[in-house]
Amino acid sequence: MHHASPPSPTLPINLAELEAAALQRLSPMARDYYAGGARDEITLGWNRRAWDTIRLHYRVLVDVSNRDPSTTVLGQPIALPVMLAPTAFHKLAHPDGEIATARAAAAAGAGMICSTLGTVAIEDIAAARPPETAAPLWFQLYVYRDRAITRGLVERAEAAGYQALVLTVDAAEIGTRERDAKNRFALPDGMTVANLAGTGKAALGPGGDGAAGSGLSAYVRSQLDQSLTWSDLEWLAGITSLPVLVKGIVRPDDACRALKHGARGVVVSNHGGRQLDTAPATADVLRPIADAMYGIDESCTVIVDGGIRRGTDIIKALAMGARTVLVGRPQLWGLALGGQAGVEHMLSLLRAELLEGMALCGCPDVASITGDLVDAAR
């Protein structure tokens, strides 16, 4: 009697399926660390839902037989308006860690922003990419209380060929992520904050009891500088030749201050809902921030992250003034599911959805994704 072979497992066809499959692969500690948000996770939910409330007022009878999703960001060419957001501890998802992620981004022509809190050193990440890769590679910076460490990270990023610095400014205190507190989050044996090797600050063990149980909370509170002000942005811009962007902005006035104090642009971000719970969704504040900034300097760079999961979300973000978007957790879901190939699959899904959306919106190129495509109130 002939028995039909079981069907081969199918690849996820969207980022929600990718997430569901990845969550089954990860350890409970890694799953909760990646997926969780601050406190009641209200902002975490708002980030996603806010994109869904924006309607696309599409054009018709436009020749979209050839569509080009490429653009530039900070003058650098990018094959599609997507960059991988700075996310920590990739080896929790896959043994190849940030190297697999960087190679996937390069293969897709997408940019990548490497985290200070990576599990692979920034030099090794840069060296792992094909030498002919033109896609942007930037470095996200936390400012340590020991300024010599911070200056050293900047010098290393410059020497390794990184093309911009992204200063995270919404972490003066770490938002309590209750899932991590319950799990007493810590890096496993043999895994460290690789960029801090040799400084005495590379280990990240468990925290204390109760709400202080997260080792990351203990690390941030003991190591990062809570006294940062706008003058420190000027200091950073003054010690590097690289353009500096400020990440963690949700107000137009702060965005404009960033430009006045030496930044070339901002990332509209609430840290993926992981810092101040009930902070506004990024989709709800993007357009007023972009309008204010372009009123000062039309050449500045506005980027947005937070809950972007569909190609139509990218179109909405560009229509409201973003030059490109950042995608955070989905890169980790792809990494957990299939290493480099999993991240490449995630980016290919977004690219296909973006091209479909461009066709249906009457947009043959990125320049044609203009503000009239979204609700006037936005």
N, C-alpha and C positions, 0 to 999 in steps of 0.2 A: 504494500500500500504506500502510495507516495504522500509524503508530508511536505507541505509548503514551508520553505524556510521563513523564519520570522522576518518582518520588515526591518531594514537597516534603520538605525536611529537617524532622524532627520535633524538638520541644523535649525536652530531657532530662526523664525522669519521676522521677528521684530525684537526690540530691546527689552520688552516686558518678558517675553519668553526666555531671552538670554539670561535675564536676572533670575527668573524662577529656577532655571536649570543650574545656574552657578551657586545659588544659595544651598542647593542640596549637596554640593561638592565641598563646601567650606566647613571648617571646624566651627562650632558654635561661637567661640571667641572671635575668630576672624569675621564670621558672618555678621555678628552684631556690631563689631567695630566698623566695618565698611557700611552697613546698611543704616545704622542708627543715627539719630539726631539728638539735639539738646532737649532735656527735660521732657515735655509732653509731645515733642516732635510735631508741633503745630506748623512751624515755618517749613519744616521738611515736606509736609503735605501741601501747603500753600504753593510752594515752588512749582510743583508739578501741575496742580490744578489751574494755576493762573494762566499758563500757556493755553490750556484748553478753552478758556473763556474768550480768547481773542479770535475774531472772525476774519477770514481772508476774503476780501472783495476782489475776486479774480477778474482778469481781462480775457477777452476772447478775440478770435481772428487775428492772432499774432503768429508769425512764422516761428515756431519753436522746434523745427525739424533738427536743428543743431543747437545744443545747449552746452554752455561752458560754465562750470561752477568754480573756476579758479578766480583768485583775487590776490591782493597783497595785504600784508599787515606789517606795520612799521617799515614799509618799503620792501619787505621780503616776499617773494612769490610763495603762494600756497595753493595746492591743487584743489582744495575745497575749503570753505570757510569754517573749518572745525579744527580745534586744537585740543589736545589732552590736558585737562586741568591738573595742577599739582596735587597729587594724592600720595599719602605716605605708605611705606611698608608693603611694597608689592610682593615681596617673597612670602607674605602670608597667603597669597593667592596661588603662587606658582614658584617652583624653585628657581626659574630663570629671572624672576623679579623684573626690575626696571629695564633690564637689557632686552627682554622679549617685547616689552611695551614700546621701547624706543625703536626697535627694528620694525614693528608693525606700523607705527606712525610714519616712519620713513618710507615704507613700501606703499603706503596709501597717499603719500604727499601731504599728510596732515602734520601740523605742528605739535610739539610736546613741550610742556613746562615741567621740569624736574623739581621735586620737592627737596627742601633741606633735609626732611626726615625720611630720606630714601634708605633702602636696604642694600643699594649698590652705590659706590662712589661716583660722583658726577663725571670724573675723568673716564671711568670705565663705561659709563652710559654713552658718552660722546664717541668713544673709540669703537663701540659696537655697531654704530650706524654705518651704512655703506659710505665710502668717501665721496661719492658723487651726489649724495643727498643734498637737495636744496631746501627742504622743508625746515621751517624755523625750529630751533632748539633754544629754549630759554630756561632760566634758573629762578625758582621761587625762594625768597629769602625770609627767614625769621631773624630778628635782631636779638642776639644773645646779650646777656648782661656784660659778659666779657667782650668788649668791642674788638679786641684783637682777633677773636674767633670769627666775628662777623666780617671784618676786613679780609681775613684770610680766605673765607668762603668766596667773597667777591673776586679776589685776585685769582683764585683757582678757576672760577667760572670763566673769567676772561681768558685765562691761559688755555683752557680746554676748548675754546671756540664757541661758547654760548653767546647769543646775539642780543639778549636783553635780560634785565633783572625785573622780577615781579615781587614787590615788597608787600607782604601780608600785614594788614594794619588792624584787623578785627579780632586780634587774639591777645589783648592786654590782660585778659583773664580767660581761662579756658571754660567754655560752657560745659556744664555737667551733662555728660551722656550716661544716663542711668543704666543702660545696658552694659556699658563698659565697667561701671562701678560694681554692678552685681557679679560680673565675670572676673573682676580684679585683673583687668587687661594688662598684659605684659608681653614683651617679645619672647619667643621661645629661645631655648638655649642655642647658641651659635648664630643668632640673628641680632644685629646691632644697627644703630643709627650710623651708617657707614661713613657719612661725610664728617663725622666727629671723631673718627678713629684717632687715637693718640692725644686727645685732649682731656681724657677722663670723663667725657660726657657722651660716650657712645652707647652705654648700657641703658636699658629701659626695663626695669623690673616691676613687680606689682606694687600697687599703692597701699593705702592703709585700710581702714574698715569703713563700712557704710558708704556714704556718698563720695568719700575720698578714695575709694577702692581702685580707681583706674591708675595704672602706672603712668599713662600718658599725662593725666592731669598733674600728678606729682612732678613729672619731668618739666612740663611747661611752666608750672608755678615756680620751680626752683631755678630754671635756666633762662627763660626769656625775659626781656626788659619791659617792665610795665610802665616805665617813665617816658616812653616815646612821645614826641610831639612833632609838629610840622618842621621844626628846625632840624630834626634828625633825618627827615626826608631830604632836606637841603644838604646835610652832611653826606648822605649816601650818594646823591647825584653828583656831589663834588669829588668823590674819591674814585669814580669810575668813568670810563669813556662810553659805557653801554647805556642805552636808553633805559629809563626806569619807569615801570608802571606800578600803580598802587592798587592792590586787590583788597576788596572788602568794603566798597563804597555803596551806600544806599540813599544818599542825599545829594541833590544838585550843588548845595553850597560846599560840601566837602569835596566834591569832584572838582569844582572850580579852584578851591584852595590847593588841591594837589597839583594842578597845572601851574599855579602861581609860585609854588615852592619847588619846582624843578622836575616834576613828572612829565612824561610824554603822553600819558594816557592813564586810564583806570580800567579795572575789572569790576563791573557791577556785580556784587556777590555778597551773600550772607553766609558764606562758608558751608554751603550745602545744607543749611538748616542745623548746623552743628555748634553754633555759638550762642547768640541771643535768641531764645525762642520767642515767638510772636514778632520778630523782625519781619518787614514786608517781603513779599515774594519779589524776586528780581524782575520778573516780567511787568510788574505793576509800577516800577520806578525807573525802568530803562529809558523810556522816551524823554521824560523831563530832564534826566541827567544828560542824555546825549544832546538835547536842544541847548542846554545851558553851556555845555563844554564847546560845542561847535560855534556858539555865539562868541566865544573867546578866541578859539583857534580852530579853523576848519580842518587843519591838518592833524589834529590830535587823534588818538586812538581810543575808541570805546569798545570794550569787550564785555560779554555777559556770560554768566554760568548760572546753574541752579535749575534742575528739573527738565533739562532739554532731552527729549527722548524720541522725537520724530523729526523727519525732514521738514515738515511744515513748521515745527517750532523754530528751526533755523531761519526759514523764510521770514517768520514773524519778527525774530530778533533783528535781522538785517533791515527789515522795513522800518523798525523803530530806532535805527541808528547805530546798531553794533557793526563793527567791521568784521568780526568773526565771533564764534561762540566757543565756549569751553565745555567739554563733556568730562565729568568726573567719575562717578561710580560705574557707568557702563564699561569703561576700560577694564575695571577690576573684575566685572562679571565675565568679560571675554577672556581675560587672563586666567581666571579660575577654571573656565570651561575648556580652554585649549591652548594656553600659552600664547605665543606670538600669533598663531593661526586664529585663535579665538578673538584677539583684539583686531586683527585684520578683518575678520568676519563682521564684527560690530561696526567698524568704519565703513565696510562695503554696504551694510544695510542702510546706514545713514546717507551714504552717497546716492544709492538708488532711490531712496525716498525723496531726497532733495531734488534730484533730476526730475522725478515724477511731479513733484510739487511745482517746480519751475515751469514745466510744460503746462500744467493745468492753471497756473496763475498768469500765463502769458509773459513769461520772463525768460528770454533766451540767454541772459547772462546776469551776473551779480549786480551790475550797475542798474539794471532795470527793476531790481527789487526795491521799490521806493515806498515812501510812507503812506501813499494813498491806498496801498493794498490792505491796510489794517484799519480798524475802527477809528473814526476821527477822534474819539475821546482818548485814544492811546497816543 
